[in-house]
């Protein structure tokens, strides 16, 4: 369970109610909208085509992934696919790419994107060059290289459509170091060089909100099937989940059609806040799944005439949304969890991993909490961790060690917010643990106290402070690449400058007539 641990009773009340000291809703603003619409049809599921396993190769039965372009052609034809989306995550985790006819895709048509696409802010602006951030002088093309293991349907499209996630290489064929998938691959290669394989399991929280046509108005929860606006305080409530039955069915159906496996789904503490847990596995595969899940959940919500948002703090006074990451490391040869000794006790590598998290995560926080809004979640009294402490089954710490048997020993990083790019958040978390293991770092003593209250915050408090800590850590230039560190820091500084141009309601409320 994510950001719901607090010794204080949960805050109650309808989130849409705004008092004098909060953002005021203007008359005629966004109103709570009901969830409506029939269950959406899943397009071109292979099962509906009634292909016999006796007459067709096994790969045609696969819902996700093929081994070669030849198999891709047969897979697409078997489903009557007309269009293919070639997509890749940008630094914000937004899907960028091109759509093309399926017949051109299997003909190995070359695809490219401009390099500047990976150097703009979340608002689409191109920041000034600063620090080590520099644009390519010719804005040259980056080639899209499809990863055929990610080929799947786009089940919400009305026309038969498929999608494939792509890597990016330069004109010489070398991996582009500042693109998210390549950043994660670089970190995984560090583990592989030492005979290790990291394993992760993300937990993703998100809110359902009524449609918001004017960003000046606050977000409000939608109206569920009961006809009433959803309230907070619904942790693990089955009735809370049942308020969104049609939407949940669509999410399950869309996920199944894409070969995405949901482990569990629960209602969280916030009003219309849900959490999806994914099964543990390979970091790149899980980052791909989170990338696709976000897209899937948004589309399912739109089909029910509401929004799904992964903002870290979308509603004032409500808990934030996290993307907790469970992590372990196995020996590539034996398959043994290196966090446990043969006698079942915790290993030195386990403690060094935690030591690395404590030492380096505060400096990588910008990759786990990437926006101004992210730091509104990381405030005391709101259940999110505000520290770099660790403890056994202690949800108030940043790094929790869940109760498990020796084979399942793992570390849960509770700091990342759900607005983070999954590739970058997972890469950052694993890189910190890796640095701890190779440097033989030791953590401080575990705590069983409540450490997320009382006003103490041992993390960067805002975007610029986080950027400065990120750039100052020399070790990151090696594990992430100097190009990525410079590019990412420059973009984040640009986003902060854009944010500073916006005058908030708080400023008008308290400064307009008093200063």
C-alpha positions as CSV (number, residue, x, y, z in Angstrom):
1,X,0.0,0.0,0.0
2,X,1.3,3.4,-0.9
3,X,1.1,6.9,0.7
4,X,-1.4,6.1,3.5
5,X,0.8,5.6,6.6
6,X,0.3,8.1,9.3
7,X,-0.4,8.0,13.0
8,X,-2.8,10.9,12.5
9,X,-6.4,10.1,11.5
10,X,-7.1,10.5,7.7
11,X,-8.4,13.9,6.7
12,X,-12.0,13.8,5.8
13,X,-14.4,16.0,3.8
14,X,-15.2,16.5,0.2
15,X,-12.1,17.5,-1.7
16,X,-14.2,19.8,-3.9
17,X,-15.0,22.0,-0.9
18,X,-12.6,24.9,-0.9
19,X,-12.4,27.3,2.1
20,X,-11.0,30.8,2.4
21,X,-7.4,29.7,2.6
22,X,-7.5,27.4,-0.3
23,X,-7.8,27.8,-4.1
24,X,-11.4,29.1,-4.7
25,X,-13.6,27.5,-7.3
26,X,-15.1,30.1,-9.5
27,X,-18.8,29.9,-10.3
28,X,-19.6,28.0,-13.4
29,X,-16.4,26.0,-13.1
30,X,-15.7,22.3,-13.4
31,X,-18.4,20.2,-11.9
32,X,-18.4,16.6,-10.8
33,X,-19.1,14.4,-13.8
34,X,-20.7,10.9,-13.6
35,X,-18.9,7.9,-15.0
36,X,-20.9,6.9,-18.1
37,X,-20.7,4.9,-21.2
38,X,-20.9,1.2,-22.0
39,X,-18.1,-1.2,-21.6
40,X,-15.7,-0.5,-24.4
41,X,-15.1,-3.1,-27.1
42,X,-11.6,-4.6,-27.3
43,X,-10.5,-4.6,-30.9
44,X,-9.0,-7.5,-32.8
45,X,-8.3,-9.9,-30.0
46,X,-6.8,-13.0,-31.5
47,X,-9.3,-15.2,-29.7
48,X,-12.1,-13.7,-31.7
49,X,-10.3,-14.7,-34.9
50,X,-10.5,-18.4,-33.8
51,X,-7.0,-19.3,-35.0
52,X,-6.1,-22.9,-34.3
53,X,-2.9,-23.7,-32.6
54,X,-2.6,-26.7,-34.9
55,X,-2.7,-24.6,-38.0
56,X,-0.6,-21.6,-36.8
57,X,2.8,-21.1,-35.1
58,X,2.8,-20.4,-31.4
59,X,4.0,-16.8,-31.9
60,X,0.7,-15.9,-33.5
61,X,-1.1,-16.7,-30.2
62,X,1.1,-14.2,-28.4
63,X,-0.6,-11.1,-27.2
64,X,2.7,-9.3,-26.7
65,X,5.9,-9.6,-28.7
66,X,7.4,-11.5,-31.5
67,X,11.0,-12.6,-32.3
68,X,11.6,-11.2,-35.9
69,X,10.2,-8.9,-38.5
70,X,9.0,-11.9,-40.4
71,X,6.9,-13.0,-37.4
72,X,5.7,-9.4,-37.0
73,X,4.3,-9.4,-40.5
74,X,2.4,-12.7,-39.9
75,X,1.2,-11.4,-36.5
76,X,-0.1,-8.2,-38.0
77,X,-1.8,-9.9,-40.9
78,X,-3.5,-12.5,-38.7
79,X,-5.2,-9.6,-36.8
80,X,-6.0,-7.5,-39.9
81,X,-3.9,-4.7,-38.6
82,X,-3.9,-1.6,-40.9
83,X,-1.9,0.9,-38.8
84,X,1.1,0.7,-36.5
85,X,2.1,3.2,-33.9
86,X,5.9,3.4,-33.5
87,X,6.3,5.0,-30.1
88,X,9.1,5.9,-27.6
89,X,9.0,7.7,-24.3
90,X,10.5,11.2,-24.1
91,X,12.1,12.5,-20.9
92,X,8.7,13.2,-19.4
93,X,7.5,9.7,-20.2
94,X,5.1,11.0,-22.9
95,X,4.7,8.7,-25.9
96,X,6.3,10.2,-29.0
97,X,6.6,8.7,-32.4
98,X,5.0,8.1,-35.8
99,X,2.1,6.1,-37.2
100,X,2.5,4.2,-40.4
101,X,0.8,1.5,-42.5
102,X,1.5,-2.0,-41.2
103,X,2.8,-3.1,-44.6
104,X,5.4,-0.3,-44.6
105,X,6.5,-1.3,-41.1
106,X,7.3,-4.9,-42.1
107,X,9.2,-3.6,-45.2
108,X,11.7,-2.1,-42.8
109,X,10.9,1.5,-43.7
110,X,13.4,3.8,-41.9
111,X,11.9,6.0,-39.2
112,X,13.5,9.0,-37.4
113,X,12.7,11.7,-34.9
114,X,14.5,15.1,-34.4
115,X,17.0,15.1,-31.5
116,X,15.4,18.3,-30.1
117,X,12.3,16.4,-29.3
118,X,14.2,15.0,-26.3
119,X,15.3,18.5,-25.1
120,X,12.0,20.3,-24.6
121,X,10.0,20.9,-21.4
122,X,6.8,19.3,-20.4
123,X,5.0,22.4,-21.7
124,X,6.7,22.0,-25.1
125,X,9.2,24.8,-24.7
126,X,12.9,24.7,-25.5
127,X,15.0,26.0,-22.6
128,X,18.1,28.2,-22.8
129,X,21.4,26.3,-22.8
130,X,22.8,26.2,-19.3
131,X,25.4,24.2,-17.4
132,X,26.3,21.3,-19.6
133,X,23.0,21.4,-21.4
134,X,23.6,22.0,-25.1
135,X,21.5,21.4,-28.2
136,X,22.8,19.6,-31.2
137,X,24.0,22.2,-33.7
138,X,22.2,20.6,-36.6
139,X,19.2,19.1,-34.7
140,X,20.0,15.8,-36.5
141,X,17.7,12.8,-36.7
142,X,17.6,9.9,-34.3
143,X,16.6,6.6,-35.7
144,X,13.7,4.6,-34.2
145,X,14.6,0.9,-33.8
146,X,11.6,-1.2,-32.9
147,X,11.8,-3.6,-30.0
148,X,9.6,-6.4,-31.4
149,X,9.2,-7.9,-28.0
150,X,6.8,-5.0,-27.2
151,X,4.5,-5.4,-30.2
152,X,0.9,-5.5,-29.1
153,X,-2.6,-4.3,-30.0
154,X,-4.0,-0.8,-29.3
155,X,-7.3,-2.1,-28.1
156,X,-9.1,1.2,-27.7
157,X,-8.7,2.3,-31.3
158,X,-11.7,2.0,-33.6
159,X,-9.6,0.8,-36.5
160,X,-7.3,-2.3,-36.2
161,X,-4.1,-0.8,-34.8
162,X,-1.0,-2.1,-33.2
163,X,1.9,-0.5,-31.3
164,X,5.6,-1.1,-30.7
165,X,8.0,0.6,-28.4
166,X,11.2,1.8,-30.1
167,X,14.8,2.5,-29.0
168,X,16.7,5.4,-30.3
169,X,20.2,5.4,-32.0
170,X,22.2,8.0,-33.8
171,X,23.2,7.9,-37.5
172,X,26.1,5.6,-36.6
173,X,23.9,3.1,-34.8
174,X,25.1,4.0,-31.3
175,X,22.6,4.2,-28.5
176,X,21.6,7.8,-27.7
177,X,22.6,8.2,-24.1
178,X,20.1,10.8,-23.0
179,X,16.9,8.9,-24.0
180,X,15.0,7.2,-21.1
181,X,15.1,3.6,-22.3
182,X,18.8,3.8,-23.0
183,X,19.5,5.3,-19.5
184,X,17.8,2.3,-17.9
185,X,19.7,-0.1,-20.2
186,X,23.0,1.5,-19.2
187,X,22.3,1.0,-15.5
188,X,21.2,-2.6,-16.1
189,X,24.5,-3.2,-18.0
190,X,26.4,-2.2,-14.8
191,X,24.7,-5.0,-12.9
192,X,25.2,-7.5,-15.7
193,X,28.9,-6.8,-15.8
194,X,29.2,-8.0,-12.2
195,X,27.0,-11.1,-12.7
196,X,23.9,-9.5,-11.2
197,X,20.4,-9.1,-12.4
198,X,18.0,-6.6,-10.8
199,X,14.4,-7.4,-10.3
200,X,11.7,-4.8,-9.7
201,X,7.9,-4.6,-9.0
202,X,6.3,-1.1,-9.3
203,X,3.1,0.0,-7.6
204,X,1.3,2.9,-9.4
205,X,-1.2,5.2,-7.8
206,X,-3.5,7.5,-9.7
207,X,-6.6,9.6,-9.3
208,X,-9.9,9.6,-11.2
209,X,-11.2,13.1,-11.6
210,X,-14.1,14.8,-13.4
211,X,-13.2,16.3,-16.7
212,X,-11.3,19.6,-16.3
213,X,-11.7,21.9,-19.2
214,X,-10.2,25.0,-17.5
215,X,-6.9,24.5,-15.6
216,X,-7.8,27.6,-13.4
217,X,-10.4,25.4,-11.6
218,X,-9.5,22.8,-9.0
219,X,-9.9,19.1,-9.8
220,X,-12.9,17.3,-8.2
221,X,-13.6,13.6,-7.9
222,X,-16.1,12.0,-10.3
223,X,-19.6,10.7,-9.5
224,X,-19.6,6.9,-9.1
225,X,-22.2,4.4,-10.0
226,X,-24.0,5.2,-6.7
227,X,-24.8,8.7,-8.1
228,X,-22.7,10.3,-5.4
229,X,-19.4,12.1,-5.5
230,X,-16.5,9.9,-4.3
231,X,-15.2,10.6,-0.9
232,X,-11.8,10.0,0.7
233,X,-11.1,7.4,3.4
234,X,-11.8,4.5,1.2
235,X,-8.5,2.5,1.7
236,X,-8.9,-1.1,0.5
237,X,-12.6,-0.6,0.2
238,X,-14.2,-3.0,-2.3
239,X,-17.3,-0.8,-2.4
240,X,-14.9,2.0,-3.4
241,X,-13.5,0.0,-6.3
242,X,-17.0,-1.1,-7.3
243,X,-18.0,2.5,-7.8
244,X,-16.0,2.3,-11.1
245,X,-16.9,-1.2,-12.2
246,X,-17.2,-0.4,-15.9
247,X,-13.9,1.5,-15.9
248,X,-12.1,-1.3,-14.1
249,X,-13.5,-3.9,-16.6
250,X,-12.1,-1.7,-19.4
251,X,-8.7,-1.5,-17.8
252,X,-8.5,-5.2,-17.3
253,X,-9.7,-6.0,-20.8
254,X,-7.3,-3.4,-22.4
255,X,-4.4,-4.7,-20.3
256,X,-5.1,-8.4,-21.2
257,X,-5.4,-7.5,-24.9
258,X,-1.9,-6.0,-24.7
259,X,-0.4,-8.8,-22.7
260,X,0.0,-6.6,-19.6
261,X,-0.5,-8.4,-16.3
262,X,-2.0,-6.7,-13.3
263,X,-1.2,-8.3,-10.0
264,X,-3.7,-6.5,-7.8
265,X,-5.9,-3.4,-7.9
266,X,-7.1,-1.5,-4.8
267,X,-8.8,1.7,-3.7
268,X,-6.4,4.0,-1.9
269,X,-6.9,6.7,0.8
270,X,-7.6,9.6,-1.5
271,X,-11.0,10.4,-3.1
272,X,-11.2,8.2,-6.2
273,X,-7.5,7.3,-5.8
274,X,-6.6,3.8,-7.1
275,X,-3.5,1.7,-7.1
276,X,-2.3,-1.0,-9.5
277,X,0.5,-3.4,-8.5
278,X,2.5,-5.2,-11.2
279,X,4.2,-8.6,-10.9
280,X,8.0,-8.5,-10.3
281,X,10.3,-8.9,-13.2
282,X,13.0,-7.5,-15.5
283,X,13.4,-3.7,-15.0
284,X,13.1,-2.8,-18.7
285,X,10.0,-4.9,-19.2
286,X,8.4,-3.4,-16.1
287,X,9.2,0.1,-17.1
288,X,7.6,-0.7,-20.5
289,X,4.5,-2.0,-18.7
290,X,4.2,1.2,-16.6
291,X,4.6,3.3,-19.7
292,X,1.8,1.4,-21.4
293,X,-0.4,1.1,-18.3
294,X,-0.4,4.9,-17.9
295,X,-1.6,5.2,-21.5
296,X,-4.1,2.4,-21.1
297,X,-5.6,3.8,-17.9
298,X,-6.0,7.3,-19.4
299,X,-7.7,5.9,-22.5
300,X,-10.1,3.7,-20.4
301,X,-11.0,6.8,-18.3
302,X,-11.7,8.9,-21.3
303,X,-14.0,6.2,-22.6
304,X,-16.0,6.7,-19.4
305,X,-16.0,10.5,-19.9
306,X,-13.6,11.2,-17.0
307,X,-9.9,11.8,-16.6
308,X,-7.2,9.6,-15.0
309,X,-4.3,11.6,-13.7
310,X,-0.8,10.6,-12.5
311,X,0.0,14.0,-11.0
312,X,1.9,13.6,-7.8
313,X,-0.5,16.0,-5.9
314,X,-3.6,16.7,-8.0
315,X,-6.1,17.6,-5.2
316,X,-5.4,20.0,-2.3
317,X,-5.7,18.3,1.1
318,X,-5.7,14.8,-0.4
319,X,-2.8,12.3,-0.3
320,X,-0.3,12.3,-3.1
321,X,0.2,9.6,-5.7
322,X,3.3,7.5,-5.5
323,X,5.1,4.9,-7.7
324,X,6.7,2.7,-5.1
325,X,9.5,0.4,-6.5
326,X,10.3,-3.0,-4.9
327,X,13.8,-4.1,-5.7
328,X,16.0,-7.1,-5.3
329,X,19.1,-8.5,-7.0
330,X,19.7,-12.1,-8.1
331,X,22.9,-13.8,-9.1
332,X,22.7,-14.4,-12.9
333,X,24.3,-17.8,-12.7
334,X,22.6,-19.4,-9.6
335,X,19.4,-17.4,-9.6
336,X,19.9,-16.8,-5.9
337,X,18.8,-13.6,-4.2
338,X,22.1,-11.9,-3.3
339,X,20.3,-10.0,-0.5
340,X,20.3,-13.3,1.5
341,X,23.0,-15.5,2.8
342,X,22.9,-19.3,2.5
343,X,21.6,-19.5,6.1
344,X,18.7,-17.1,5.3
345,X,20.2,-14.0,7.0
346,X,20.6,-10.6,5.4
347,X,23.8,-10.3,3.4
348,X,26.4,-7.5,3.3
349,X,25.2,-6.7,-0.2
350,X,21.7,-6.1,1.1
351,X,22.9,-3.6,3.7
352,X,25.2,-2.0,1.1
353,X,22.3,-1.6,-1.3
354,X,20.3,0.3,1.4
355,X,23.4,2.3,2.2
356,X,23.6,3.3,-1.4
357,X,20.0,4.3,-1.4
358,X,20.5,6.5,1.7
359,X,23.6,8.1,0.3
360,X,22.6,8.8,-3.3
361,X,18.8,8.9,-3.6
362,X,18.5,12.5,-2.2
363,X,20.7,13.5,-5.1
364,X,18.7,11.6,-7.7
365,X,15.3,12.8,-6.4
366,X,14.9,14.9,-9.5
367,X,14.5,11.6,-11.5
368,X,11.9,10.4,-9.0
369,X,10.1,13.7,-8.3
370,X,10.5,15.5,-11.6
371,X,8.1,18.5,-11.4
372,X,7.2,21.4,-9.1
373,X,4.0,19.6,-8.2
374,X,6.0,16.5,-7.1
375,X,7.4,18.4,-4.1
376,X,3.9,19.2,-2.9
377,X,3.5,15.5,-2.2
378,X,6.8,15.3,-0.2
379,X,5.6,17.4,2.7
380,X,5.2,16.3,6.3
381,X,1.8,15.4,7.7
382,X,0.6,14.1,4.3
383,X,1.7,10.4,4.7
384,X,4.5,10.5,2.1
385,X,8.1,9.9,3.3
386,X,10.1,13.1,3.9
387,X,13.3,11.4,4.9
388,X,16.0,8.9,3.7
389,X,15.5,6.6,6.7
390,X,15.0,2.8,6.4
391,X,13.2,0.2,8.5
392,X,11.6,-3.2,8.6
393,X,8.0,-3.0,7.5
394,X,7.9,0.7,8.4
395,X,5.8,2.7,5.9
396,X,6.9,6.0,7.3
397,X,10.4,5.5,6.0
398,X,11.7,6.2,2.5
399,X,13.2,2.7,2.2
400,X,11.0,-0.1,3.6
401,X,12.0,-3.7,4.0
402,X,8.8,-5.7,3.7
403,X,8.4,-8.9,5.7
404,X,9.4,-11.9,3.5
405,X,11.2,-15.2,3.3
406,X,15.0,-15.0,2.4
407,X,14.3,-15.6,-1.3
408,X,11.9,-12.7,-1.4
409,X,14.1,-10.2,0.6
410,X,13.8,-6.8,-1.1
411,X,13.9,-3.1,-0.5
412,X,10.9,-0.9,-1.3
413,X,11.7,2.7,-2.4
414,X,8.7,4.8,-1.4
415,X,10.0,8.2,-2.6
416,X,9.1,8.2,-6.4
417,X,5.9,9.8,-7.3
418,X,3.6,8.6,-10.0
419,X,4.3,11.5,-12.3
420,X,7.9,10.2,-12.7
421,X,9.1,8.7,-16.0
422,X,9.2,5.0,-15.0
423,X,12.4,4.3,-17.0
424,X,14.2,7.1,-15.2
425,X,12.8,6.5,-11.7
426,X,13.7,2.8,-11.9
427,X,17.2,3.6,-13.3
428,X,17.8,6.1,-10.5
429,X,16.7,3.8,-7.8
430,X,18.8,0.8,-9.1
431,X,21.8,3.0,-9.7
432,X,21.8,4.2,-6.1
433,X,21.7,0.6,-4.8
434,X,24.4,-0.4,-7.3
435,X,26.7,2.4,-6.1
436,X,26.2,1.3,-2.5
437,X,27.1,-2.3,-3.3
438,X,30.2,-1.6,-5.3
439,X,31.4,1.0,-2.8
440,X,30.6,-1.2,0.2
441,X,28.5,1.5,1.9
442,X,26.8,0.8,5.2
443,X,23.3,2.2,6.2
444,X,22.5,3.7,9.5
445,X,20.4,1.8,12.0
446,X,16.9,0.8,11.0
447,X,14.1,2.7,12.7
448,X,10.8,1.6,14.0
449,X,9.6,5.1,14.8
450,X,7.2,7.3,12.9
451,X,9.6,9.4,10.9
452,X,7.5,11.3,8.4
453,X,6.0,13.7,10.9
454,X,7.2,16.5,13.1
455,X,8.5,18.8,10.4
456,X,11.8,17.2,9.7
457,X,12.6,16.9,6.0
458,X,16.0,15.5,4.9
459,X,15.4,15.8,1.1
460,X,15.6,18.6,-1.4
461,X,12.5,20.8,-0.9
462,X,12.0,21.9,-4.5
463,X,13.0,21.5,-8.1
464,X,16.0,23.8,-8.3
465,X,17.5,22.3,-5.1
466,X,17.1,18.8,-6.5
467,X,18.7,19.8,-9.8
468,X,21.7,21.3,-8.0
469,X,22.2,18.1,-6.0
470,X,21.8,16.0,-9.1
471,X,24.5,17.9,-11.1
472,X,26.9,18.0,-8.2
473,X,27.2,14.2,-7.8
474,X,30.1,13.1,-10.0
475,X,29.2,9.4,-9.7
476,X,26.1,10.0,-11.8
477,X,28.1,11.1,-14.8
478,X,29.4,7.6,-15.0
479,X,26.3,5.6,-14.2
480,X,23.8,7.7,-16.2
481,X,26.2,9.4,-18.7
482,X,27.4,13.0,-18.7
483,X,25.1,13.7,-21.7
484,X,22.0,12.7,-19.8
485,X,22.9,14.5,-16.6
486,X,23.5,17.8,-18.5
487,X,20.4,17.4,-20.7
488,X,18.0,16.5,-17.9
489,X,19.2,19.2,-15.6
490,X,18.9,21.8,-18.3
491,X,15.3,20.8,-19.1
492,X,14.3,20.9,-15.4
493,X,15.8,24.4,-14.9
494,X,13.7,25.5,-18.0
495,X,10.6,24.0,-16.5
496,X,11.1,25.9,-13.3
497,X,11.5,29.1,-15.2
498,X,8.2,28.5,-17.0
499,X,6.5,27.8,-13.7
500,X,7.8,31.0,-12.2
501,X,5.9,33.0,-14.8
502,X,2.6,31.8,-13.5
503,X,0.9,33.8,-10.7
504,X,-0.9,31.5,-8.3
505,X,-4.3,32.1,-6.5
506,X,-2.5,32.1,-3.2
507,X,-0.5,35.1,-4.3
508,X,-3.6,37.0,-5.4
509,X,-5.4,36.0,-2.2
510,X,-2.8,37.2,0.3
511,X,-0.7,39.7,-1.4
512,X,-3.0,41.7,-3.6
513,X,-4.3,44.1,-1.0
514,X,-1.9,43.5,2.0
515,X,1.6,44.2,0.8
